[in-house]
Structure formats: C-alpha cells, structure tokens
Amino acid sequence: MYDTSLLDEDTRNSFWSRVRRFAVPPTMVDAATARRALGDWGGACAAAGCDPEFELRAVTRAYGAELTGRLRADLRHLAPDLLRWHLPRIAPDGLLRPGLTLTLARYPRDGGGAPLHLVARTAPGHASAGQRIVLALWDADARPSDGRPRPRPDPRFRLDLHRHLWDARRAPELADRTAGLTDSHFAEAVWEFEAGLVRSADGLPDGSPVVVRLAHRRHLLLGSSPTAPAEAGRGARGARGARGPAVLPDAATWTPPDLLLLRAGLIGPGALHPLVAAALAPGHRPAATPQRPERAGGDGPLTVECRGVPHRIAVVDGALVPLDHAPEQLRREEALAELGGPPLPCLRAIDRAHKQPEDLDAIQQRLLHGDRAGALAAVRRLIGPQAVLRHGPLAEALDADLERRLHHSLHAAGLDPARSRYDAAPVPATGDPRPHGRPHRLAPRHSGPRRSW
C-alpha cells in the first residue's frame, strides 16, 4: 500500500477518502457483487476491471483436473472489486502501483516442482490507462510460449497469506487480522505471528530471519539471533528480489484504509464494501437509499445572475441553453462576443460548463482511475448528450485519456508504444490536440450509432 507514515492523520484520511470515491465506485461494487453471487466469476472480473489471461480448459490440459478444481473454486469466490481496493497504490492520486506482479494463491503440484501461482498484474506506468488488472498464472518451471518474459511475483507484495483481502470466504477474518492494530505502529507480537506464516508457507525453519520494511530504507530483521546492521542491509536487498532472508508482506505492516476511515468517523458501515461491512460491523443492515447524484446541468436548471437579473440555464433537447433569452438576442450577443465585446453572463456560464466546470476535478479523477463511463455520464449530465464539447481543459482531459488508453491497448497486444507509429505525432501538453481544432461531440449530428470516447 501507499506509505502514509510521513503524512499527518487528516491528510492521510483525506487521501483514502478521495481514493475510495474514485478507485472503486459503488456502481462497480454493486455489479461485481451481483455477478459473484450468481457464480459468474468472469462477469465479476469484467465489472471490476480485471482481465483473466488464461482459460480453465487449457489449465486442465497442462496441470490436471485436480489443480484446476482448486483454481476454479478460488475464482468463484474471488471478489475482484475488493482486490482492487486492497492492491498497493502510489501518490499523489492513489493509482495502482504500476508494473507489479503479486501472488494471490499458490497451488502445489503432485509431480513436485515449484508451485503454480495465481497472480494479479498491473500494467507499467506508460500503459496504466483504465487501471486494468490482469489475472494470470505464473509457473517458475515453464518458459512462455510467445517468448515474452513474465515478471516474477514480488515477495514484498503477496496476498496468498492475506486472502481475507480478496477471498469472499476468508473476508470475515478481516476483523481478527486487524484487531488491536493502530495506524502508527504494530505490536511485535503481530509481526512475529505474520513472520511465522511466512516461514510456514515457504518451508523455512522456525526462527529463520524475516525482513520487515518499516519505511523507505528502514528495515528490521526478525529472527532468533541478534543481527548486525550490515545483515539488516542484506535483508533489505533480499526484499528487492536478490538472495537474502524472507520478506514480511506489506499487507502485514499497514492498517486497512477502511479501518482508518471508520475510526476517524469519515464513513459509516453503509459505505463499506459488503464483505468488509460484514466483518467490521457485524449485524449492520445496509440502508436502501439511492446514491446522491453529482451536481450537473441535468439535475435541474442552474441559476445565473445575468445583468442584475436571475436567469435559468438547463439542458434542452440534449444541449445546455439559456432559458430566459430570445434566440434573436442570443445570436446578437454571440456575434458581439466574436467581435471582442463582453459576452453575456449566461453565455459565459455555458462556456465555463463546457471548458472548466466545477466538476472538472471529479471527472479527471474518474478518468485516471479508469471509470470512463462514469466520467462521460457526468459530462452528458452537465452539457447534454447531444452537445458539442468545446476546446478547453475538459476536452483536453478526455483527449489525454484516449491517448493513455491507446498506449494500454498497444501494451496489451504485446507492442512497444515507444516504437509505435501512433507516437509519431504525440499529443501536445498545451493547445488543441485534435486536427484543425475540431470540437468534441457527444453524439453525431445525424442518425446512426453514437461515437464512444
């Protein structure tokens, strides 16, 4: 998880509240939960932005029916939305930590050899648009058929020893695994317990050293014998994949954000993931109250002070228009504005809604966290589904998201975006990234299927 040890409590809680709002929206949780309840693990993954990289029939041919049965049982109880919430994140926006491969479960094989790993992968930074998560199988004894290297699971970020963070069957353990934890330190007894789990899982003898990462470049070595600082340094190198002591997973050294937000009174049990609420607030019954819609033009007329008189602006026939001006007056005012005259306040308000609305930050955060559908819904409510989006920060945010998604598509297809022909004319940081300054349109002028962003 993101290291919040250097942040004060208010800043840390504000950070997690913001991440929670945009990274795992309620619509995602509801859709993924509904599909999981029906036993549709593929549908649950699709709802939560997870892409399985394997087919169970191919797994059966390669590893046998018994191992596939255990894998299928884990997938049927996988809560991908809960996994997304508990994956490591980075500042400042709380995006998924890029380029990460972490183990969710390990499956020993009858014939011996290294166990098969069910892993979750995040894309590298240049291809992280959409914040997609790939579910894959990692076999230390196999060579990829396509020749593409597969990164090894990171021992620092592993969830096979903390299945309560993604497995619906183990979610009730969340209360016991976090009991007594504080957001400033962890009892040594907890660390020793977690280190015992690591030794047992990895087949290590009792008392063998285990590295605990306290902060950046600060490590502690747990073990039966005193350790010199130099040995602790070698343990830190082991945490990065070199030979060295075993590593205590990060999941054992941080308090889940839900617990922090509950203690701070920033959320109630009704705002938690259903599995988390059942563990941390047993007996709580979720209220059947609709989510409060965000403020937008589609929620009702907006009032604008126009030359000393309150005027209304609303979406009519799919476009944001002033209601208290005659068409002839609007044409005259628009012509005067084009000649350099002061624009009508109502027209200024509409232009601001197109270019830099009050909800711009929320829309940008939705795009960063992969919720493009939610961002476009907010834009449509704001200016109408038929309106032409004018050039400005809002259009630039949508263009930038399209560019990031192109890089993600190239990466998913096994191509190098840095060498792609699509990078011959990169989108500039300023100015109109569209040819000839053509405006965005939320829907075409004529009949036919609507353009998707």
C-alpha positions as CSV (number, residue, x, y, z in Angstrom):
1,M,0.0,0.0,0.0
2,Y,0.9,3.6,-0.2
3,D,3.3,4.6,2.6
4,T,1.4,7.3,4.6
5,S,3.7,7.3,7.6
6,L,5.0,10.8,6.7
7,L,1.5,12.3,6.4
8,D,-0.5,13.7,9.3
9,E,-3.7,11.9,10.2
10,D,-6.1,14.4,8.5
11,T,-4.1,14.4,5.2
12,R,-3.9,10.6,5.3
13,N,-7.6,10.2,5.9
14,S,-8.4,12.7,3.2
15,F,-6.2,10.8,0.8
16,W,-8.0,7.5,1.4
17,S,-11.4,9.1,1.2
18,R,-10.6,10.5,-2.2
19,V,-9.1,7.2,-3.4
20,R,-12.1,5.3,-2.2
21,R,-14.6,7.6,-4.0
22,F,-13.0,7.2,-7.4
23,A,-11.0,4.0,-7.4
24,V,-13.8,1.6,-6.5
25,P,-17.1,3.4,-7.2
26,P,-20.4,2.0,-5.8
27,T,-21.6,1.0,-9.2
28,M,-18.5,-1.3,-9.6
29,V,-19.0,-2.9,-6.2
30,D,-22.7,-3.5,-6.9
31,A,-22.2,-5.0,-10.4
32,A,-19.2,-7.2,-9.3
33,T,-21.1,-8.4,-6.1
34,A,-24.2,-9.3,-8.1
35,R,-22.2,-11.3,-10.7
36,R,-20.2,-13.1,-7.9
37,A,-23.4,-14.0,-6.1
38,L,-24.5,-15.8,-9.3
39,G,-21.3,-17.7,-9.5
40,D,-20.2,-15.8,-12.6
41,W,-16.6,-15.1,-11.7
42,G,-15.8,-13.9,-15.3
43,G,-18.6,-11.3,-15.1
44,A,-17.5,-10.2,-11.7
45,C,-14.0,-9.6,-13.1
46,A,-15.3,-7.7,-16.1
47,A,-17.3,-5.4,-13.8
48,A,-14.2,-4.7,-11.6
49,G,-11.8,-4.1,-14.5
50,C,-10.0,-7.4,-14.2
51,D,-8.8,-9.4,-17.3
52,P,-8.2,-13.1,-17.0
53,E,-5.2,-14.2,-19.1
54,F,-5.9,-17.9,-19.0
55,E,-8.6,-20.4,-19.9
56,L,-9.5,-23.2,-17.5
57,R,-9.6,-25.8,-20.2
58,A,-6.0,-25.0,-21.1
59,V,-5.1,-25.2,-17.4
60,T,-6.7,-28.6,-17.1
61,R,-4.7,-29.9,-20.1
62,A,-1.4,-28.5,-18.7
63,Y,-1.8,-29.2,-15.0
64,G,-4.6,-31.7,-14.5
65,A,-8.2,-31.6,-13.3
66,E,-7.4,-31.6,-9.6
67,L,-5.4,-28.4,-9.6
68,T,-7.9,-26.7,-12.0
69,G,-10.6,-27.6,-9.5
70,R,-8.8,-25.7,-6.7
71,L,-8.2,-22.8,-9.0
72,R,-11.8,-22.7,-10.1
73,A,-13.0,-22.7,-6.5
74,D,-10.8,-19.7,-5.7
75,L,-12.0,-17.9,-8.8
76,R,-15.7,-18.5,-7.9
77,H,-15.0,-16.8,-4.5
78,L,-12.7,-14.1,-5.8
79,A,-14.1,-10.6,-5.0
80,P,-12.2,-8.6,-7.7
81,D,-13.5,-5.3,-6.5
82,L,-12.3,-6.0,-3.0
83,L,-8.9,-7.0,-4.5
84,R,-8.7,-3.7,-6.5
85,W,-9.3,-1.7,-3.3
86,H,-6.6,-3.5,-1.4
87,L,-3.9,-3.5,-4.1
88,P,-0.8,-1.3,-3.4
89,R,-1.3,2.3,-4.6
90,I,1.0,5.3,-5.2
91,A,0.8,9.0,-4.6
92,P,-0.5,11.6,-5.4
93,D,-3.7,10.3,-6.9
94,G,-3.8,6.8,-5.3
95,L,-3.4,5.0,-8.6
96,L,-2.5,1.3,-8.7
97,R,1.2,0.7,-8.2
98,P,2.5,0.1,-11.8
99,G,4.4,-2.9,-13.1
100,L,3.5,-5.1,-10.1
101,T,3.1,-8.8,-10.0
102,L,1.7,-10.2,-6.8
103,T,0.7,-13.7,-5.7
104,L,-2.9,-14.4,-4.7
105,A,-2.7,-18.1,-4.3
106,R,-0.2,-21.0,-4.7
107,Y,-1.0,-24.5,-5.9
108,P,1.4,-27.3,-5.2
109,R,1.7,-29.9,-7.9
110,D,1.6,-33.7,-7.4
111,G,4.6,-34.3,-9.5
112,G,6.7,-31.9,-7.5
113,G,8.5,-28.8,-8.7
114,A,7.6,-25.2,-8.0
115,P,4.0,-24.4,-7.1
116,L,1.8,-22.7,-9.7
117,H,0.9,-19.1,-8.7
118,L,-2.3,-17.3,-9.4
119,V,-1.1,-13.7,-9.7
120,A,-2.5,-10.2,-10.3
121,R,-0.6,-7.9,-12.5
122,T,-0.7,-4.2,-13.0
123,A,0.5,-2.5,-16.2
124,P,3.6,-0.4,-16.4
125,G,3.2,3.3,-15.9
126,H,3.1,4.2,-19.6
127,A,0.3,1.7,-20.2
128,S,-1.8,2.1,-17.0
129,A,-4.8,3.8,-18.6
130,G,-8.0,2.3,-17.4
131,Q,-6.3,0.9,-14.3
132,R,-6.9,-2.7,-15.6
133,I,-5.7,-5.7,-13.5
134,V,-4.6,-8.9,-15.3
135,L,-5.2,-12.2,-13.6
136,A,-2.6,-14.7,-14.8
137,L,-0.8,-18.0,-13.9
138,W,2.9,-18.0,-13.2
139,D,4.9,-21.1,-13.4
140,A,8.6,-20.9,-12.4
141,D,9.4,-24.1,-14.3
142,A,7.8,-23.1,-17.6
143,R,9.0,-20.9,-20.4
144,P,6.5,-18.6,-22.1
145,S,5.4,-19.9,-25.5
146,D,5.4,-16.4,-27.0
147,G,8.9,-15.6,-25.8
148,R,7.7,-12.6,-23.8
149,P,9.3,-12.5,-20.3
150,R,6.9,-12.9,-17.4
151,P,7.9,-10.9,-14.3
152,R,8.4,-12.9,-11.1
153,P,5.9,-12.3,-8.3
154,D,7.2,-9.7,-5.8
155,P,7.8,-11.3,-2.4
156,R,7.1,-7.9,-0.7
157,F,3.6,-7.7,-2.3
158,R,1.9,-11.0,-1.8
159,L,-1.7,-11.8,-0.7
160,D,-1.6,-15.5,-0.5
161,L,-1.1,-15.1,3.2
162,H,-3.8,-12.5,3.4
163,R,-6.6,-14.0,1.5
164,H,-9.2,-12.1,3.5
165,L,-8.3,-9.1,1.3
166,W,-9.7,-10.7,-1.8
167,D,-11.4,-14.1,-1.0
168,A,-15.1,-13.8,0.0
169,R,-14.8,-17.0,2.1
170,R,-12.0,-15.5,4.2
171,A,-13.3,-11.9,4.4
172,P,-14.7,-12.5,7.9
173,E,-11.1,-12.9,9.1
174,L,-10.6,-9.2,8.5
175,A,-11.7,-8.3,12.0
176,D,-9.4,-10.7,13.7
177,R,-6.4,-9.9,11.5
178,T,-6.7,-6.2,12.2
179,A,-7.7,-6.4,15.9
180,G,-5.5,-4.2,18.1
181,L,-3.7,-2.6,15.2
182,T,-3.0,1.2,15.2
183,D,-2.1,3.4,12.3
184,S,1.2,4.4,13.8
185,H,2.9,1.1,14.9
186,F,2.3,-2.6,15.0
187,A,3.0,-4.8,18.0
188,E,6.0,-7.0,17.8
189,A,3.8,-10.0,18.6
190,V,1.8,-9.3,15.4
191,W,5.0,-9.2,13.3
192,E,6.2,-12.5,14.8
193,F,2.8,-14.1,14.1
194,E,3.0,-12.9,10.5
195,A,6.6,-14.0,10.2
196,G,5.6,-17.4,11.3
197,L,3.1,-17.6,8.5
198,V,5.8,-16.7,6.0
199,R,8.2,-19.4,7.4
200,S,5.5,-22.0,7.3
201,A,4.3,-21.1,3.7
202,D,7.9,-21.0,2.4
203,G,9.1,-24.1,4.2
204,L,11.6,-22.3,6.3
205,P,12.8,-23.5,9.8
206,D,11.5,-21.8,12.9
207,G,13.4,-18.7,13.9
208,S,14.8,-18.1,10.4
209,P,15.2,-14.4,9.6
210,V,12.4,-12.4,8.1
211,V,12.8,-8.8,6.9
212,V,10.2,-6.2,7.9
213,R,10.1,-2.9,5.9
214,L,9.4,-0.1,8.3
215,A,9.8,2.8,5.9
216,H,12.0,3.9,3.0
217,R,15.5,2.4,3.6
218,R,14.5,1.4,7.1
219,H,14.3,-2.4,7.7
220,L,14.1,-4.7,10.7
221,L,15.2,-8.3,10.7
222,L,13.2,-10.7,12.8
223,G,14.9,-13.9,13.8
224,S,16.2,-16.0,16.7
225,S,19.7,-14.4,16.8
226,P,20.9,-10.8,17.1
227,T,21.6,-9.2,13.8
228,A,24.1,-6.6,12.9
229,P,23.1,-3.5,10.9
230,A,25.0,-4.8,7.8
231,E,23.0,-8.0,7.9
232,A,19.8,-6.0,8.0
233,G,21.0,-4.2,4.9
234,R,21.4,-7.5,3.1
235,G,17.9,-8.3,4.2
236,A,16.7,-5.1,2.5
237,R,18.4,-6.3,-0.7
238,G,16.5,-9.5,-0.3
239,A,13.3,-7.6,-0.3
240,R,14.1,-6.5,-3.8
241,G,14.5,-10.0,-5.2
242,A,18.2,-10.8,-4.5
243,R,19.2,-13.7,-2.3
244,G,18.5,-12.9,1.3
245,P,16.1,-13.5,4.2
246,A,12.3,-14.0,3.6
247,V,10.3,-10.8,3.4
248,L,7.2,-9.9,5.5
249,P,4.4,-8.9,3.1
250,D,3.4,-5.2,3.2
251,A,-0.1,-6.4,3.9
252,A,1.1,-7.4,7.4
253,T,2.5,-3.9,8.1
254,W,-0.4,-1.5,7.4
255,T,-3.8,-0.9,8.7
256,P,-6.6,-1.3,6.1
257,P,-7.9,2.1,5.0
258,D,-11.5,1.1,5.8
259,L,-10.5,0.7,9.5
260,L,-8.8,4.2,9.5
261,L,-11.8,5.9,7.9
262,L,-14.2,4.1,10.3
263,R,-12.1,5.2,13.3
264,A,-12.0,8.8,12.0
265,G,-15.8,8.8,11.6
266,L,-15.4,9.7,7.9
267,I,-17.5,6.8,6.7
268,G,-20.2,4.6,8.2
269,P,-20.7,0.9,7.8
270,G,-23.1,1.5,4.9
271,A,-20.3,3.0,2.8
272,L,-18.1,-0.1,3.2
273,H,-17.8,-3.0,0.7
274,P,-20.4,-5.5,1.8
275,L,-17.8,-8.1,2.7
276,V,-15.9,-5.6,4.8
277,A,-19.0,-4.3,6.5
278,A,-20.0,-7.8,7.5
279,A,-16.5,-8.3,9.1
280,L,-16.0,-4.9,10.7
281,A,-19.6,-4.1,11.6
282,P,-21.5,-7.4,12.1
283,G,-25.2,-7.0,12.3
284,H,-25.3,-3.9,10.2
285,R,-28.0,-3.8,7.6
286,P,-27.4,-1.6,4.6
287,A,-30.0,1.0,4.0
288,A,-31.8,1.0,0.7
289,T,-31.1,4.7,-0.1
290,P,-30.0,5.9,-3.5
291,Q,-26.7,7.5,-4.0
292,R,-26.7,11.2,-4.1
293,P,-26.2,12.3,-7.8
294,E,-23.4,14.7,-8.5
295,R,-24.3,18.3,-9.3
296,A,-24.8,18.7,-13.1
297,G,-26.9,20.5,-15.6
298,G,-29.2,17.6,-15.9
299,D,-30.2,17.7,-12.3
300,G,-32.3,20.9,-12.9
301,P,-32.0,24.5,-14.1
302,L,-29.0,26.4,-12.9
303,T,-29.4,30.0,-11.8
304,V,-27.1,32.7,-13.2
305,E,-27.0,36.4,-12.3
306,C,-27.3,37.9,-15.7
307,R,-27.1,41.8,-15.8
308,G,-28.7,42.0,-12.4
309,V,-31.5,39.5,-13.1
310,P,-31.5,35.8,-12.2
311,H,-31.7,33.7,-15.3
312,R,-32.0,29.9,-15.8
313,I,-29.8,27.5,-17.7
314,A,-30.8,23.9,-18.4
315,V,-30.4,21.0,-20.8
316,V,-33.0,21.2,-23.6
317,D,-33.0,18.8,-26.5
318,G,-29.7,17.4,-25.4
319,A,-27.8,20.8,-25.2
320,L,-27.2,23.3,-22.4
321,V,-29.1,26.5,-23.3
322,P,-30.2,29.7,-21.5
323,L,-33.9,29.7,-20.9
324,D,-34.6,33.4,-20.4
325,H,-33.2,34.9,-23.7
326,A,-34.9,35.0,-27.1
327,P,-33.0,33.3,-29.9
328,E,-32.5,36.6,-31.7
329,Q,-30.9,38.2,-28.7
330,L,-28.6,35.2,-28.3
331,R,-27.5,35.5,-31.9
332,R,-26.7,39.2,-31.5
333,E,-24.8,38.6,-28.2
334,E,-22.8,35.7,-29.8
335,A,-21.9,37.9,-32.7
336,L,-20.8,40.8,-30.4
337,A,-18.7,38.4,-28.4
338,E,-16.9,37.2,-31.5
339,L,-16.1,40.8,-32.3
340,G,-14.5,41.2,-28.9
341,G,-17.4,42.5,-26.9
342,P,-18.2,41.3,-23.4
343,P,-20.1,38.0,-23.5
344,L,-23.5,37.7,-21.9
345,P,-23.2,36.2,-18.4
346,C,-25.5,33.3,-19.4
347,L,-23.2,32.5,-22.3
348,R,-20.1,32.8,-20.1
349,A,-21.7,30.3,-17.7
350,I,-22.4,27.8,-20.6
351,D,-18.9,28.2,-21.9
352,R,-17.4,27.6,-18.5
353,A,-19.6,24.4,-18.1
354,H,-18.1,23.2,-21.4
355,K,-14.5,24.1,-20.7
356,Q,-13.8,24.1,-17.0
357,P,-16.9,23.1,-15.0
358,E,-17.0,22.8,-11.2
359,D,-16.9,19.0,-11.5
360,L,-13.8,19.0,-13.7
361,D,-11.6,17.6,-10.9
362,A,-14.0,14.7,-10.2
363,I,-14.2,14.0,-13.9
364,Q,-10.4,13.9,-14.2
365,Q,-10.1,11.6,-11.2
366,R,-12.7,9.2,-12.7
367,L,-10.6,9.1,-15.9
368,L,-7.4,8.5,-14.1
369,H,-8.9,5.6,-12.1
370,G,-10.4,4.0,-15.2
371,D,-14.1,5.0,-14.8
372,R,-14.5,6.5,-18.2
373,A,-18.2,5.5,-18.3
374,G,-18.8,7.5,-15.1
375,A,-16.8,10.5,-16.4
376,L,-18.8,10.6,-19.7
377,A,-22.1,10.2,-17.8
378,A,-21.1,13.3,-15.7
379,V,-20.2,15.2,-18.9
380,R,-23.5,14.3,-20.5
381,R,-25.5,15.4,-17.4
382,L,-23.5,18.6,-17.4
383,I,-23.9,19.8,-21.0
384,G,-26.3,17.3,-22.5
385,P,-25.8,14.2,-24.7
386,Q,-26.1,16.0,-28.0
387,A,-23.9,19.0,-27.2
388,V,-20.6,19.7,-28.9
389,L,-17.8,19.9,-26.3
390,R,-15.8,23.0,-26.8
391,H,-12.0,23.0,-26.6
392,G,-10.6,23.5,-23.1
393,P,-9.4,21.6,-20.0
394,L,-12.3,19.2,-20.1
395,A,-11.8,18.3,-23.7
396,E,-8.0,18.0,-23.1
397,A,-8.7,15.6,-20.2
398,L,-10.8,13.4,-22.4
399,D,-8.1,13.5,-25.2
400,A,-5.4,12.6,-22.7
401,D,-7.4,9.7,-21.5
402,L,-7.8,8.4,-25.1
403,E,-4.0,8.7,-25.6
404,R,-3.3,6.7,-22.5
405,R,-5.8,4.0,-23.5
406,L,-4.1,3.7,-26.8
407,H,-0.8,3.0,-25.1
408,H,-2.5,0.4,-22.9
409,S,-4.0,-1.3,-25.9
410,L,-0.6,-1.4,-27.6
411,H,0.9,-2.9,-24.4
412,A,-1.8,-5.5,-24.1
413,A,-1.2,-6.5,-27.7
414,G,2.5,-7.0,-27.0
415,L,3.6,-3.9,-28.9
416,D,6.1,-1.3,-27.7
417,P,4.2,2.1,-27.6
418,A,7.6,3.9,-27.8
419,R,8.2,2.4,-31.2
420,S,4.6,2.6,-32.5
421,R,3.7,4.7,-35.5
422,Y,0.9,6.2,-33.3
423,D,3.7,8.0,-31.4
424,A,4.9,9.9,-34.4
425,A,2.7,12.8,-33.6
426,P,2.3,12.9,-29.8
427,V,-0.5,15.0,-28.3
428,P,1.0,18.3,-27.1
429,A,0.7,19.4,-23.5
430,T,-1.0,22.6,-24.5
431,G,-3.1,23.7,-27.4
432,D,-5.7,21.7,-29.4
433,P,-4.7,18.1,-29.7
434,R,-7.3,17.5,-32.4
435,P,-6.6,18.3,-36.1
436,H,-7.9,21.8,-37.2
437,G,-9.3,22.3,-33.7
438,R,-12.4,20.3,-34.3
439,P,-14.7,20.2,-31.3
440,H,-15.7,17.1,-29.4
441,R,-19.2,15.9,-30.0
442,L,-21.1,13.7,-27.5
443,A,-23.3,12.4,-30.3
444,P,-23.3,12.8,-34.1
445,R,-25.4,15.4,-35.9
446,H,-27.1,12.7,-38.0
447,S,-28.7,9.4,-37.2
448,G,-26.5,6.4,-36.5
449,P,-24.6,4.9,-33.6
450,R,-23.2,7.4,-31.2
451,R,-19.4,7.9,-31.0
452,S,-17.7,6.5,-28.0
453,W,-14.9,8.4,-26.3
